[in-house]
Amino acid sequence: MAAAAPQPFTSLVRLKDIATIEGVRDNQLIGYGVVVGLAGTGDRRQTVFSAQTLSNLLQRMGVTVDPTSIQVRNTAAVMVTATLPPFAQPGSRIDVSVAAVGDSPALQGGLLLLTPLKSANGDTFAVAQGSVVTGGFSAGKAGNSATVNHPTAGRIADGAIVERVAPSVVPTKEVRLQLRHPDFTTASRVAASLNKAFGGGTGVALASSSSLVVVPIPAEFAGRAVDFIAAIERICVETDRSAKIAINEKTGTIVFGSDVRIAPVSILHGNLTVEIQTTYLVSQPGPFSGSSAQTVTVPQTTVTTKEEKAKNLVLGNGASVEDLVRSLTAIGSTPRDIIAILQNLKAAGAIDAEIEIL
């Protein structure tokens, strides 16, 4: 009796974990600032803009200094970045990241001065200031030095205060769900689950594409869009995914799903090793050779080849990539051998899966 065909892997997940609400999103902020209080690890003279920034800062405070005549080793110019969460209110705090843009070797112990954080359109949404925590350090000079982690970048926990409301939009008439991983089957199942939960099986929700599902807000949730979104997020949906193999040849890492199948195929694989060795022999002149005789070094080069016998592997009908990898591992194949075999299987049309090289 023939074995039943394996079923594709599916799982029940919350809608909250596979979709986001259109209009409810993070916003990236960026700013340019100055870190002071460094113990001689600030920007060098080659970084001109840090001296100009310090001069402009002092001028706003009533102190006029020529930027070409100052050399302060305790100051460093930095870029400050932050992520503004949706619906962030004025007065709330967010974390910021600080990174040196000049030639400062370390920001350890530095203090970030008041820095406006702006969005892509130039509007200021937050202001950052505080002590920088690098999580690393650099000590010593010249050849006697040691560096731990990355001392030219750090973070300030709760280092920025939000000054303006984040530009987020609360749905009023309909909720537009965006799938994190577009898939037509999953989008159709999401719409069917929403229709079953809120429309009595009728077509209330509509999957307009592989990544977008539109859901009108029912009359019983009129004026309570937040409650409706909370109810949507709790719904569990059976997701679907395509067969895919991810390969990182730099590290020899292979990640694949258990539902990836291989057609009946026979595989022959062997290794050819070429080894080149060079040894140096010293030739000494004989006795009474005269003053013109010299000791010379004669290189001797040996080239050897080693070719292993081809390893044969036969896969029957219904075999999976997991079966292939287990069989190849059992005969001593390395991850790079397996990567080469998977690529050849794809070229031969014996594997119906997408291969992504990272």
C-alpha positions as CSV (number, residue, x, y, z in Angstrom):
1,M,0.0,0.0,0.0
2,A,1.4,3.3,-1.1
3,A,2.3,5.8,1.6
4,A,0.1,8.9,1.9
5,A,1.6,12.1,0.4
6,P,3.0,14.4,3.2
7,Q,0.9,17.4,4.0
8,P,2.5,20.9,3.9
9,F,3.3,22.3,7.3
10,T,0.7,24.7,8.7
11,S,0.3,26.3,12.1
12,L,-2.3,28.4,13.9
13,V,-1.0,31.8,14.9
14,R,-2.6,35.0,16.2
15,L,-3.4,37.6,13.6
16,K,-1.4,40.0,15.7
17,D,1.8,38.1,15.0
18,I,1.5,38.0,11.2
19,A,-0.1,41.3,10.3
20,T,0.2,45.0,11.1
21,I,-2.4,47.8,10.9
22,E,-1.9,50.3,8.0
23,G,-1.1,53.7,9.5
24,V,0.2,52.3,12.8
25,R,4.0,52.3,12.2
26,D,7.3,53.4,13.7
27,N,9.1,56.5,12.5
28,Q,12.9,57.0,12.2
29,L,14.5,60.1,13.8
30,I,18.0,61.4,13.3
31,G,20.1,64.3,14.7
32,Y,23.6,65.7,14.9
33,G,25.1,66.4,18.3
34,V,28.2,66.8,20.4
35,V,29.5,64.5,23.1
36,V,31.6,66.2,25.8
37,G,33.5,65.1,28.9
38,L,35.8,62.6,27.1
39,A,39.1,61.9,28.8
40,G,41.3,62.9,25.9
41,T,39.5,60.6,23.4
42,G,37.7,63.2,21.4
43,D,38.1,64.2,17.8
44,R,41.5,65.1,16.5
45,R,42.5,68.2,14.6
46,Q,41.7,66.5,11.3
47,T,38.0,66.5,12.1
48,V,37.2,70.1,11.3
49,F,33.4,70.0,11.7
50,S,33.6,69.1,15.5
51,A,35.6,72.3,16.2
52,Q,33.1,74.3,14.1
53,T,30.2,72.7,16.0
54,L,31.7,73.5,19.4
55,S,32.4,77.1,18.3
56,N,28.8,77.6,17.1
57,L,27.5,76.1,20.4
58,L,29.6,78.4,22.5
59,Q,28.5,81.4,20.4
60,R,24.9,80.7,21.1
61,M,25.8,80.8,24.8
62,G,27.5,84.2,24.4
63,V,31.1,83.0,24.0
64,T,32.8,83.9,20.7
65,V,35.7,81.5,19.8
66,D,37.5,81.2,16.4
67,P,37.1,77.5,15.4
68,T,40.6,77.5,13.8
69,S,42.3,78.5,17.0
70,I,40.8,75.8,19.4
71,Q,41.9,72.2,19.9
72,V,39.7,70.4,22.4
73,R,40.4,66.7,22.8
74,N,37.4,66.1,25.1
75,T,34.7,66.7,22.5
76,A,33.4,64.5,19.7
77,A,30.8,65.0,16.9
78,V,28.2,62.2,16.8
79,M,25.1,61.2,14.9
80,V,22.1,60.4,17.1
81,T,19.3,58.1,15.9
82,A,16.0,56.9,17.5
83,T,12.8,55.1,16.7
84,L,9.6,56.9,17.4
85,P,6.8,54.4,18.2
86,P,3.3,54.9,17.0
87,F,1.0,57.1,19.1
88,A,3.9,58.3,21.3
89,Q,2.7,61.2,23.4
90,P,4.6,64.4,24.3
91,G,6.6,63.9,27.5
92,S,7.2,60.1,27.0
93,R,10.8,58.9,26.7
94,I,12.5,56.8,24.0
95,D,16.0,55.2,23.7
96,V,18.6,56.7,21.5
97,S,21.7,55.4,19.8
98,V,24.9,57.5,19.5
99,A,27.8,56.9,17.1
100,A,31.0,58.9,16.4
101,V,31.3,60.5,13.0
102,G,34.8,61.8,13.4
103,D,38.1,60.1,14.4
104,S,37.3,59.9,18.1
105,P,38.6,56.4,19.3
106,A,36.1,56.1,22.2
107,L,32.9,57.7,23.6
108,Q,33.3,56.1,27.0
109,G,32.2,58.4,29.8
110,G,30.9,61.1,27.5
111,L,27.8,63.3,27.9
112,L,25.5,64.0,24.9
113,L,24.4,67.7,24.8
114,L,20.9,68.8,23.9
115,T,20.3,67.3,20.4
116,P,17.1,67.8,18.4
117,L,15.9,64.6,16.6
118,K,14.1,65.2,13.3
119,S,12.1,63.1,10.9
120,A,12.7,62.8,7.1
121,N,10.7,66.0,6.4
122,G,12.8,68.0,8.9
123,D,10.2,68.3,11.7
124,T,11.6,67.9,15.3
125,F,9.8,65.2,17.3
126,A,12.1,64.6,20.2
127,V,15.1,66.1,22.0
128,A,18.0,63.9,23.3
129,Q,20.5,64.4,26.1
130,G,22.3,62.2,28.7
131,S,25.3,60.0,29.5
132,V,26.4,57.6,26.8
133,V,26.8,54.0,27.7
134,T,29.2,52.3,25.2
135,G,29.4,48.7,26.7
136,G,33.1,48.7,25.7
137,F,36.3,50.5,26.3
138,S,39.7,51.3,24.8
139,A,42.9,51.6,26.9
140,G,46.6,52.1,26.3
141,K,48.6,53.9,23.6
142,A,50.5,53.0,20.5
143,G,51.4,49.3,20.5
144,N,50.3,48.7,24.1
145,S,46.6,49.1,23.8
146,A,43.5,47.0,24.2
147,T,39.9,47.4,22.8
148,V,36.8,45.6,24.1
149,N,33.6,45.6,22.1
150,H,32.9,48.7,20.1
151,P,33.7,51.9,22.1
152,T,32.8,54.4,19.3
153,A,29.0,53.7,19.5
154,G,26.7,53.6,22.5
155,R,23.1,54.0,23.7
156,I,21.2,56.3,26.2
157,A,18.3,54.5,27.8
158,D,15.3,56.8,27.9
159,G,17.6,59.5,26.6
160,A,15.1,61.4,24.5
161,I,11.9,63.2,25.4
162,V,9.1,63.2,22.8
163,E,8.0,66.8,22.0
164,R,5.3,66.1,19.4
165,V,2.6,63.5,18.8
166,A,3.8,60.7,16.5
167,P,2.2,60.9,13.0
168,S,0.0,57.8,13.4
169,V,-3.6,57.3,12.1
170,V,-6.4,55.5,13.9
171,P,-8.7,53.7,11.5
172,T,-12.3,55.1,11.5
173,K,-14.2,53.3,8.8
174,E,-12.1,50.3,7.9
175,V,-9.0,48.4,9.1
176,R,-6.4,47.6,6.5
177,L,-4.3,44.6,7.6
178,Q,-0.8,44.3,6.1
179,L,0.7,40.8,6.2
180,R,4.4,40.7,7.2
181,H,5.0,37.9,4.7
182,P,2.8,38.3,1.6
183,D,1.0,35.1,0.6
184,F,-2.2,34.7,-1.3
185,T,-3.3,31.6,0.6
186,T,-2.7,33.1,4.0
187,A,-4.5,36.4,2.9
188,S,-7.5,34.4,1.8
189,R,-7.6,32.4,5.1
190,V,-7.4,35.7,7.1
191,A,-10.4,37.1,5.2
192,A,-12.3,33.9,5.8
193,S,-11.6,33.9,9.5
194,L,-12.6,37.5,9.9
195,N,-15.9,36.9,8.0
196,K,-16.6,33.9,10.2
197,A,-15.9,36.0,13.4
198,F,-17.7,39.2,12.5
199,G,-19.8,38.7,9.4
200,G,-21.5,35.4,10.1
201,G,-19.7,33.9,7.1
202,T,-20.6,36.7,4.7
203,G,-18.1,38.8,2.7
204,V,-17.3,41.5,5.2
205,A,-13.5,41.2,4.9
206,L,-11.8,41.2,1.5
207,A,-8.3,40.1,0.6
208,S,-7.4,42.7,-2.1
209,S,-3.8,41.3,-2.6
210,S,-1.3,38.8,-1.2
211,S,-0.3,41.3,1.5
212,L,-3.5,43.4,2.2
213,V,-6.8,42.5,3.8
214,V,-9.5,45.2,4.2
215,V,-12.0,44.9,7.0
216,P,-14.9,47.4,7.4
217,I,-15.6,48.3,11.1
218,P,-18.9,46.7,12.0
219,A,-21.8,48.8,13.3
220,E,-21.5,47.3,16.8
221,F,-17.9,48.7,17.0
222,A,-18.8,52.2,15.7
223,G,-16.7,54.7,17.6
224,R,-14.7,51.9,19.2
225,A,-12.0,51.2,16.6
226,V,-9.4,50.3,19.3
227,D,-11.7,47.6,20.7
228,F,-12.3,46.2,17.2
229,I,-8.6,46.0,16.4
230,A,-8.0,44.3,19.8
231,A,-10.7,41.7,18.9
232,I,-9.1,41.2,15.4
233,E,-5.6,40.6,16.9
234,R,-6.9,37.7,19.0
235,I,-8.2,35.7,16.0
236,C,-6.0,32.6,15.2
237,V,-5.3,31.9,11.5
238,E,-3.9,28.9,9.8
239,T,-0.9,30.2,7.9
240,D,0.7,28.8,4.8
241,R,4.2,29.2,3.5
242,S,6.2,28.4,0.4
243,A,9.0,25.9,0.3
244,K,12.3,27.7,0.8
245,I,15.9,26.9,1.5
246,A,18.2,29.6,3.0
247,I,22.0,29.0,2.5
248,N,24.8,31.1,4.0
249,E,27.9,29.8,2.1
250,K,30.2,32.1,4.2
251,T,29.4,30.3,7.4
252,G,28.2,26.9,6.0
253,T,24.7,27.3,7.4
254,I,21.6,25.7,5.8
255,V,18.1,26.3,7.0
256,F,15.1,24.6,5.4
257,G,11.5,23.5,6.2
258,S,10.4,19.9,6.7
259,D,7.9,20.2,3.8
260,V,10.6,20.6,1.1
261,R,10.3,17.5,-1.1
262,I,12.8,16.0,-3.6
263,A,12.0,14.0,-6.8
264,P,13.4,10.5,-7.1
265,V,17.1,11.1,-8.0
266,S,20.5,9.5,-7.7
267,I,23.5,11.6,-6.5
268,L,27.2,11.0,-7.1
269,H,29.6,13.2,-5.3
270,G,33.3,13.1,-4.7
271,N,36.2,15.4,-3.7
272,L,39.4,16.3,-5.5
273,T,42.2,17.6,-3.3
274,V,45.4,19.2,-4.7
275,E,48.2,19.8,-2.3
276,I,51.3,21.7,-3.1
277,Q,54.3,21.6,-0.7
278,T,57.5,23.5,-0.9
279,T,60.6,22.5,1.1
280,Y,63.9,24.3,1.1
281,L,67.2,22.5,1.0
282,V,70.5,24.1,2.0
283,S,73.4,23.5,-0.4
284,Q,76.8,23.9,1.3
285,P,80.0,24.5,-0.8
286,G,82.6,21.8,-0.6
287,P,86.0,22.1,1.2
288,F,88.6,24.3,-0.5
289,S,85.9,25.8,-2.9
290,G,87.5,29.2,-2.6
291,S,86.1,32.5,-1.4
292,S,83.6,32.8,-4.3
293,A,81.6,29.8,-3.1
294,Q,78.4,30.6,-1.3
295,T,75.7,28.7,0.7
296,V,72.5,28.7,-1.3
297,T,68.9,27.6,-0.6
298,V,67.3,25.3,-3.2
299,P,63.5,25.1,-3.2
300,Q,61.9,21.7,-3.8
301,T,58.3,21.7,-4.9
302,T,56.0,18.6,-4.6
303,V,52.5,18.5,-6.1
304,T,50.2,15.7,-5.0
305,T,46.6,15.0,-5.8
306,K,44.0,13.0,-3.9
307,E,40.7,12.1,-5.3
308,E,38.1,10.4,-3.2
309,K,35.8,7.7,-4.6
310,A,32.4,9.0,-5.6
311,K,29.7,8.5,-2.9
312,N,26.5,7.2,-4.2
313,L,23.1,8.1,-2.7
314,V,19.7,7.1,-4.0
315,L,16.5,8.9,-2.8
316,G,13.1,7.4,-3.4
317,N,9.8,9.0,-4.0
318,G,8.6,11.4,-1.3
319,A,12.0,12.0,0.2
320,S,12.5,15.4,1.8
321,V,15.5,17.7,2.2
322,E,15.7,16.6,5.8
323,D,16.2,13.0,4.6
324,L,18.8,14.1,2.1
325,V,20.8,16.1,4.7
326,R,20.6,13.2,7.2
327,S,21.9,10.7,4.7
328,L,24.7,13.0,3.5
329,T,25.8,13.7,7.1
330,A,25.8,9.9,7.8
331,I,28.4,9.4,4.9
332,G,30.6,12.2,6.2
333,S,29.6,15.1,3.9
334,T,30.5,18.6,5.0
335,P,28.1,21.5,5.0
336,R,29.8,22.9,1.8
337,D,29.2,19.5,0.1
338,I,25.6,19.7,1.0
339,I,25.3,23.2,-0.3
340,A,26.8,22.2,-3.7
341,I,24.5,19.2,-3.9
342,L,21.4,21.3,-3.1
343,Q,22.3,23.8,-5.9
344,N,22.8,21.0,-8.4
345,L,19.4,19.5,-7.4
346,K,17.8,22.8,-8.1
347,A,19.5,23.1,-11.5
348,A,18.4,19.5,-12.3
349,G,14.8,20.3,-11.5
350,A,14.7,17.7,-8.8
351,I,13.7,20.0,-6.0
352,D,10.7,22.3,-6.0
353,A,11.8,25.0,-3.6
354,E,13.2,28.5,-3.7
355,I,16.9,28.6,-2.8
356,E,18.1,31.9,-1.3
357,I,21.8,32.6,-1.0
358,L,22.5,34.9,1.9
